[in-house]
Amino acid sequence: MNTSPVIATKQVGLNLRLAVAACSFISELMISGAIYGGMQEQNVGR
């Protein structure tokens, strides 16, 4: 098992990018969900 620092660094960078993508995706889902929920409440209020 010879893991060079370059490969390890690339792996960490990939993991970081995946984590950031997942976080932004989840936050977008929550934001769109909140907007959709707000629209539903307005429709019910009418």
C-alpha positions in Angstrom: 0.0 0.0 0.0 1.8 3.1 -1.3 -0.5 6.1 -1.0 1.3 9.2 -2.2 0.5 12.5 -0.6 -0.7 13.8 -4.0 -3.4 11.1 -4.3 -4.4 11.6 -0.7 -4.8 15.4 -1.3 -6.8 14.8 -4.4 -9.1 12.4 -2.4 -9.6 15.0 0.3 -10.3 17.7 -2.2 -12.9 15.4 -3.9 -14.6 14.7 -0.6 -14.7 18.4 0.2 -16.2 19.2 -3.1 -18.8 16.4 -2.6 -19.6 17.7 0.8 -20.1 21.3 -0.4 -22.2 20.1 -3.3 -24.4 18.1 -0.9 -24.7 21.0 1.5 -25.7 23.4 -1.3 -28.2 20.9 -2.7 -29.8 20.3 0.7 -30.0 24.1 1.4 -31.6 24.6 -2.1 -34.1 21.9 -1.3 -35.0 23.5 2.0 -35.3 27.0 0.5 -37.5 25.8 -2.3 -39.5 23.7 0.2 -40.0 26.8 2.3 -41.1 28.9 -0.7 -43.5 26.1 -1.8 -44.8 25.7 1.8 -45.4 29.5 2.0 -47.3 29.5 -1.3 -49.5 26.6 -0.1 -50.3 28.5 3.1 -51.2 31.6 1.1 -53.5 29.5 -1.1 -55.2 28.0 1.9 -55.6 31.4 3.6 -57.6 32.7 0.7 
